[in-house]
Amino acid sequence: MKEEYSNNARRWYDQDPVLSQAVETLENTDDETQIRVSLNLIKIIIEHNIEDEKFSAIEDIISAVGSGIGDERKGRWYDIDTTVRTAMNMLQNCPAATQHIIAKEMAKLVVETIKKDDAD
């Protein structure tokens, strides 16, 4: 049976099938890969938000990075590492259209990182 994606998704990233698959793949990689992909993801999110004029000052970037860090939710797989948590929180706070664009780049980045690790 094909999985249905709707507004009733259990996790915020399950509303977009591309984003859901990219996050699931990232979740199943080793810690080092998660951190490397997350650092690149933060860079991509910042670049997209600058292009979309969502970030007009450094304070906007700092605010986006800080969002969600104060919450005490530690049950999510990405809360274990600060870098991964920051990337995921920034991604979660992007508009849905931006999330979808970034999800495609994220999926490509995850696959490239895994292939590179396998070749080494």
Backbone as a printed PyTorch tensor [residue, N CA C, xyz], in Angstrom:
tensor([[[ 0.8390, -1.1840,  0.0000],
         [ 0.0000,  0.0000,  0.0000],
         [ 0.8760,  1.2360,  0.0000]],

        [[ 0.5560,  2.1840, -0.8340],
         [ 1.3440,  3.4100, -0.9400],
         [ 1.0750,  4.2900,  0.2710]],

        [[ 2.1500,  4.8540,  0.8410],
         [ 2.0160,  5.7030,  2.0160],
         [ 1.3760,  7.0360,  1.6290]],

        [[ 0.4050,  7.4490,  2.4020],
         [-0.2880,  8.7100,  2.1350],
         [ 0.3690,  9.8370,  2.9280]],

        [[ 0.5600, 10.9650,  2.2670],
         [ 1.1100, 12.1510,  2.9220],
         [ 0.0150, 13.1850,  3.0100]],

        [[-0.2130, 13.6800,  4.2090],
         [-1.2670, 14.6650,  4.4040],
         [-0.8570, 15.6160,  5.5230]],

        [[-1.7570, 16.5190,  5.8520],
         [-1.5000, 17.4460,  6.9550],
         [-1.5460, 16.7370,  8.3030]],

        [[-1.9670, 15.4880,  8.3230],
         [-2.0330, 14.7170,  9.5600],
         [-0.7710, 13.9000,  9.7870]],

        [[ 0.2930, 14.2150,  9.0800],
         [ 1.5420, 13.4680,  9.2130],
         [ 2.0370, 13.5480, 10.6540]],

        [[ 2.6450, 12.4760, 11.0880],
         [ 3.1240, 12.3950, 12.4640],
         [ 4.2960, 13.3370, 12.7070]],

        [[ 5.1850, 13.4260, 11.7530],
         [ 6.3590, 14.2880, 11.8980],
         [ 6.2660, 15.4130, 10.8800]],

        [[ 6.8330, 16.5620, 11.2110],
         [ 6.7190, 17.7360, 10.3400],
         [ 7.2670, 17.4790,  8.9460]],

        [[ 8.2840, 16.6550,  8.8260],
         [ 8.8960, 16.4510,  7.5160],
         [ 8.2010, 15.3800,  6.6800]],

        [[ 7.2200, 14.7140,  7.2420],
         [ 6.4920, 13.6890,  6.4910],
         [ 5.4400, 14.2730,  5.5520]],

        [[ 5.2170, 15.5900,  5.6070],
         [ 4.2230, 16.2130,  4.7350],
         [ 4.7160, 16.2920,  3.2910]],

        [[ 6.0120, 16.1780,  3.0910],
         [ 6.6020, 16.2160,  1.7500],
         [ 7.3520, 14.9020,  1.5530]],

        [[ 6.9380, 14.0770,  0.5900],
         [ 7.5690, 12.7640,  0.4210],
         [ 9.0710, 12.8370,  0.1200]],

        [[ 9.5060, 13.8530, -0.6270],
         [10.9330, 13.9910, -0.9360],
         [11.6960, 14.3270,  0.3370]],

        [[11.1640, 15.2780,  1.0960],
         [11.8010, 15.6740,  2.3580],
         [11.8150, 14.5030,  3.3390]],

        [[10.7090, 13.7920,  3.4140],
         [10.6090, 12.6500,  4.3170],
         [11.6750, 11.5960,  4.0000]],

        [[11.8400, 11.2740,  2.7200],
         [12.8240, 10.2760,  2.3110],
         [14.2460, 10.7610,  2.5780]],

        [[14.5080, 12.0470,  2.3160],
         [15.8490, 12.5980,  2.5500],
         [16.1880, 12.5600,  4.0390]],

        [[15.2320, 12.9360,  4.8800],
         [15.4630, 12.9350,  6.3240],
         [15.6430, 11.5070,  6.8240]],

        [[14.8360, 10.5850,  6.3310],
         [14.9520,  9.1850,  6.7410],
         [16.3180,  8.6090,  6.3570]],

        [[16.7750,  8.9370,  5.1650],
         [18.0960,  8.4660,  4.7230],
         [19.1800,  9.0580,  5.6050]],

        [[19.0620, 10.3510,  5.8910],
         [20.0430, 11.0040,  6.7700],
         [20.0380, 10.3640,  8.1550]],

        [[18.8650, 10.0870,  8.6660],
         [18.7350,  9.4730,  9.9900],
         [19.4650,  8.1250, 10.0540]],

        [[19.4810,  7.4020,  8.9540],
         [20.0690,  6.0680,  8.9410],
         [21.5530,  6.0470,  8.5860]],

        [[22.1720,  7.2210,  8.4860],
         [23.6140,  7.2810,  8.2300],
         [24.3630,  7.3730,  9.5500]],

        [[25.6730,  7.2510,  9.4820],
         [26.4780,  7.3400, 10.7000],
         [26.5520,  8.7950, 11.1780]],

        [[26.9940,  8.9790, 12.4200],
         [27.0370, 10.2970, 13.0560],
         [27.8800, 11.2960, 12.2680]],

        [[29.0300, 10.8680, 11.7950],
         [29.9230, 11.7660, 11.0620],
         [29.2630, 12.2630,  9.7810]],

        [[28.5960, 11.3920,  9.0700],
         [27.8940, 11.7740,  7.8420],
         [26.7530, 12.7270,  8.1620]],

        [[26.0200, 12.4560,  9.2180],
         [24.9290, 13.3400,  9.6220],
         [25.4440, 14.7530,  9.8830]],

        [[26.5710, 14.8610, 10.5600],
         [27.1280, 16.1760, 10.8810],
         [27.6090, 16.8860,  9.6190]],

        [[28.2990, 16.1630,  8.7400],
         [28.7750, 16.7780,  7.4930],
         [27.6150, 17.2590,  6.6340]],

        [[26.5940, 16.4330,  6.4930],
         [25.4300, 16.8140,  5.6990],
         [24.7120, 17.9900,  6.3730]],

        [[24.6110, 17.9730,  7.6880],
         [23.9320, 19.0460,  8.4140],
         [24.6390, 20.3840,  8.2370]],

        [[25.9610, 20.3810,  8.2740],
         [26.7080, 21.6240,  8.0580],
         [26.4240, 22.1830,  6.6620]],

        [[26.4130, 21.3090,  5.6700],
         [26.0890, 21.7430,  4.3130],
         [24.6320, 22.1840,  4.2040]],

        [[23.7630, 21.5110,  4.9190],
         [22.3500, 21.8510,  4.9120],
         [22.1260, 23.2530,  5.4950]],

        [[22.8150, 23.5690,  6.5780],
         [22.7270, 24.9060,  7.1740],
         [23.1420, 25.9580,  6.1510]],

        [[24.2260, 25.6840,  5.4410],
         [24.7040, 26.6080,  4.4090],
         [23.6540, 26.7860,  3.3110]],

        [[23.0660, 25.6920,  2.8540],
         [22.0530, 25.7420,  1.7960],
         [20.8230, 26.5290,  2.2700]],

        [[20.3890, 26.2830,  3.4980],
         [19.2180, 26.9800,  4.0380],
         [19.4870, 28.4800,  4.1090]],

        [[20.6490, 28.8430,  4.5930],
         [20.9950, 30.2680,  4.6810],
         [21.0210, 30.8940,  3.2900]],

        [[21.6370, 30.2130,  2.3330],
         [21.6960, 30.7430,  0.9660],
         [20.2950, 30.9250,  0.3780]],

        [[19.4100, 29.9380,  0.5710],
         [18.0450, 30.0480,  0.0370],
         [17.2810, 31.1800,  0.7100]],

        [[17.4680, 31.3210,  2.0000],
         [16.7470, 32.3710,  2.7150],
         [17.2750, 33.7600,  2.3730]],

        [[18.5410, 33.8730,  2.0390],
         [19.0830, 35.1550,  1.5820],
         [18.5100, 35.4730,  0.2030]],

        [[18.4930, 34.4660, -0.6840],
         [17.9170, 34.6630, -2.0240],
         [16.4460, 35.0550, -1.9440]],

        [[15.7040, 34.4610, -1.0170],
         [14.2780, 34.7570, -0.8660],
         [14.0350, 35.9940, -0.0090]],

        [[15.1170, 36.6150,  0.4100],
         [15.0820, 37.8290,  1.2420],
         [14.3970, 37.6070,  2.5830]],

        [[14.4410, 36.3610,  3.0730],
         [13.9230, 36.0780,  4.4130],
         [14.9400, 36.5320,  5.4660]],

        [[16.2180, 36.4630,  5.1110],
         [17.2720, 36.9430,  5.9840],
         [17.7780, 38.2580,  5.4120]],

        [[17.5080, 39.3430,  6.1050],
         [18.0000, 40.6340,  5.6350],
         [19.1400, 41.1430,  6.5010]],

        [[19.3520, 40.4820,  7.6320],
         [20.4350, 40.8880,  8.5330],
         [20.9540, 39.6600,  9.2680]],

        [[22.1220, 39.7980,  9.8350],
         [22.7380, 38.6920, 10.5780],
         [21.8430, 38.2550, 11.7360]],

        [[21.0810, 39.1740, 12.3090],
         [20.1790, 38.8420, 13.4180],
         [19.1140, 37.8310, 12.9760]],

        [[18.6920, 37.9300, 11.7130],
         [17.7070, 36.9760, 11.1850],
         [18.2860, 35.5620, 11.1430]],

        [[19.5380, 35.4530, 10.7480],
         [20.2090, 34.1480, 10.6920],
         [20.3750, 33.5870, 12.0980]],

        [[20.8110, 34.4320, 13.0190],
         [21.0030, 33.9980, 14.4100],
         [19.6750, 33.5390, 15.0080]],

        [[18.6150, 34.2680, 14.7080],
         [17.2880, 33.9030, 15.2030],
         [16.8540, 32.5510, 14.6460]],

        [[17.0950, 32.3200, 13.3510],
         [16.7300, 31.0500, 12.7300],
         [17.5260, 29.8980, 13.3160]],

        [[18.7960, 30.1400, 13.5730],
         [19.6450, 29.1020, 14.1530],
         [19.2010, 28.7990, 15.5760]],

        [[18.8170, 29.8220, 16.3050],
         [18.4320, 29.6530, 17.7010],
         [17.0470, 29.0950, 17.9060]],

        [[16.2100, 29.1390, 16.8790],
         [14.8320, 28.6810, 17.0500],
         [14.7910, 27.1930, 17.3660]],

        [[14.0850, 26.8730, 18.4230],
         [13.9200, 25.4760, 18.7970],
         [15.0310, 24.9160, 19.6640]],

        [[16.1310, 25.6480, 19.8110],
         [17.2490, 25.1290, 20.6050],
         [16.9090, 25.1500, 22.0870]],

        [[16.1110, 26.1240, 22.4990],
         [15.7620, 26.2360, 23.9100],
         [14.7750, 25.1890, 24.3770]],

        [[14.0780, 24.5700, 23.4370],
         [13.1010, 23.5800, 23.8730],
         [13.8220, 22.3410, 24.4020]],

        [[13.1730, 21.7000, 25.3060],
         [13.8000, 20.5610, 25.9950],
         [13.4210, 19.2190, 25.3850]],

        [[12.9550, 19.2330, 24.1520],
         [12.5960, 17.9810, 23.4930],
         [13.8730, 17.2500, 23.1040]],

        [[14.0450, 16.1010, 23.6740],
         [15.2470, 15.3210, 23.3790],
         [14.9000, 13.9510, 22.8250]],

        [[13.6440, 13.7240, 22.4720],
         [13.2340, 12.4190, 22.0030],
         [13.4120, 12.2070, 20.5120]],

        [[13.7220, 13.2780, 19.7890],
         [13.8610, 13.1540, 18.3460],
         [15.2760, 12.6710, 18.0200]],

        [[15.4240, 11.9200, 16.9400],
         [16.7270, 11.3460, 16.5840],
         [17.7680, 12.4290, 16.3660]],

        [[17.3730, 13.5880, 15.9010],
         [18.3420, 14.6370, 15.5820],
         [18.6730, 15.5470, 16.7580]],

        [[18.0980, 15.3000, 17.9280],
         [18.4100, 16.1180, 19.1010],
         [19.7200, 15.7140, 19.7710]],

        [[20.2820, 14.5920, 19.3860],
         [21.4960, 14.0960, 20.0290],
         [22.6880, 14.9980, 19.7390]],

        [[22.7640, 15.5460, 18.5260],
         [23.8880, 16.3950, 18.1360],
         [23.3930, 17.8110, 17.8550]],

        [[24.1080, 18.8050, 18.3820],
         [23.7190, 20.2080, 18.2290],
         [23.6920, 20.6440, 16.7700]],

        [[24.6650, 20.2220, 15.9810],
         [24.7300, 20.6180, 14.5720],
         [23.5470, 20.0630, 13.8030]],

        [[23.2550, 18.7930, 14.0050],
         [22.1380, 18.1600, 13.3050],
         [20.8250, 18.7940, 13.7600]],

        [[20.6810, 19.0160, 15.0650],
         [19.4560, 19.6410, 15.5880],
         [19.2660, 21.0410, 15.0070]],

        [[20.3500, 21.8180, 14.9190],
         [20.2660, 23.1640, 14.3580],
         [19.8070, 23.1240, 12.9050]],

        [[20.4050, 22.2240, 12.1080],
         [20.0260, 22.1090, 10.7000],
         [18.5610, 21.7270, 10.5660]],

        [[18.1120, 20.7680, 11.3460],
         [16.7290, 20.3020, 11.2530],
         [15.7560, 21.3870, 11.7180]],

        [[16.1130, 22.1230, 12.7730],
         [15.2460, 23.2070, 13.2410],
         [15.1540, 24.3160, 12.2020]],

        [[16.2760, 24.6450, 11.5840],
         [16.2540, 25.6660, 10.5330],
         [15.3860, 25.2080,  9.3660]],

        [[15.5270, 23.9500,  8.9950],
         [14.7380, 23.4090,  7.8940],
         [13.2510, 23.4140,  8.2440]],

        [[12.9370, 23.0420,  9.4640],
         [11.5410, 23.0110,  9.9020],
         [10.9150, 24.4010,  9.8460]],

        [[11.6880, 25.4310, 10.1050],
         [11.1660, 26.7900, 10.1300],
         [11.1370, 27.4680,  8.7670]],

        [[11.5680, 26.7620,  7.7290],
         [11.4770, 27.2920,  6.3630],
         [10.0430, 27.1330,  5.8650]],

        [[ 9.6180, 28.0060,  4.9430],
         [ 8.3030, 27.7960,  4.3120],
         [ 8.2870, 26.4620,  3.5680]],

        [[ 7.1050, 25.8830,  3.4010],
         [ 6.9630, 24.5660,  2.7630],
         [ 7.5920, 24.5300,  1.3760]],

        [[ 7.4200, 25.5960,  0.6040],
         [ 7.9840, 25.6290, -0.7530],
         [ 9.5090, 25.5760, -0.6990]],

        [[10.0930, 26.2790,  0.2590],
         [11.5520, 26.2750,  0.4150],
         [12.0210, 24.9120,  0.9130]],

        [[11.2620, 24.3110,  1.8260],
         [11.6010, 22.9720,  2.3160],
         [11.6770, 21.9910,  1.1580]],

        [[10.7370, 22.0760,  0.2430],
         [10.7020, 21.1440, -0.8870],
         [11.9350, 21.3210, -1.7700]],

        [[12.3010, 22.5580, -2.0510],
         [13.4960, 22.8340, -2.8590],
         [14.7390, 22.3170, -2.1490]],

        [[14.8460, 22.6170, -0.8720],
         [16.0080, 22.1940, -0.0910],
         [16.0370, 20.6780,  0.0480]],

        [[14.8700, 20.0490,  0.1340],
         [14.7980, 18.5890,  0.2620],
         [15.4690, 17.9040, -0.9170]],

        [[15.2570, 18.4370, -2.1180],
         [15.8930, 17.8530, -3.3020],
         [17.4030, 17.9750, -3.2080]],

        [[17.8860, 19.1330, -2.7800],
         [19.3320, 19.3280, -2.6250],
         [19.8760, 18.4470, -1.5010]],

        [[19.0850, 18.3300, -0.4350],
         [19.4870, 17.5060,  0.7030],
         [19.5990, 16.0440,  0.2900]],

        [[18.6200, 15.5540, -0.4500],
         [18.6460, 14.1580, -0.9070],
         [19.8910, 13.9050, -1.7460]],

        [[20.1820, 14.8100, -2.6520],
         [21.3620, 14.6840, -3.5010],
         [22.6350, 14.7000, -2.6510]],

        [[22.6830, 15.5920, -1.6830],
         [23.8440, 15.7140, -0.8080],
         [24.0610, 14.4470,  0.0170]],

        [[22.9770, 13.8970,  0.5550],
         [23.0750, 12.6700,  1.3580],
         [23.6060, 11.5260,  0.5020]],

        [[23.0490, 11.3590, -0.6970],
         [23.4780, 10.2730, -1.5850],
         [24.9460, 10.4480, -1.9760]],

        [[25.3390, 11.6750, -2.3370],
         [26.7340, 11.9250, -2.7180],
         [27.6850, 11.6380, -1.5670]],

        [[27.2910, 12.0320, -0.3610],
         [28.1410, 11.7990,  0.8180],
         [28.2780, 10.3100,  1.0930]],

        [[27.1940,  9.5640,  0.9800],
         [27.2400,  8.1190,  1.2090],
         [28.1070,  7.4390,  0.1590]],

        [[27.9390,  7.8300, -1.1110],
         [28.7440,  7.2390, -2.1840],
         [30.2200,  7.5410, -1.9700]],

        [[30.5320,  8.7620, -1.5530],
         [31.9310,  9.1480, -1.3180],
         [32.5120,  8.3170, -0.1810]],

        [[31.7230,  8.1490,  0.8930],
         [32.1880,  7.3440,  2.0260],
         [32.4180,  5.9030,  1.6320]],

        [[31.5700,  5.3600,  0.7740],
         [31.7230,  3.9760,  0.3230],
         [32.9570,  3.8060, -0.5460]],

        [[33.3140,  4.8490, -1.3070],
         [34.4750,  4.7880, -2.1910],
         [35.7920,  4.8810, -1.4060]],

        [[35.7390,  5.5360, -0.2400],
         [36.9820,  5.7200,  0.5490],
         [37.4340,  4.4920,  1.2690]]])
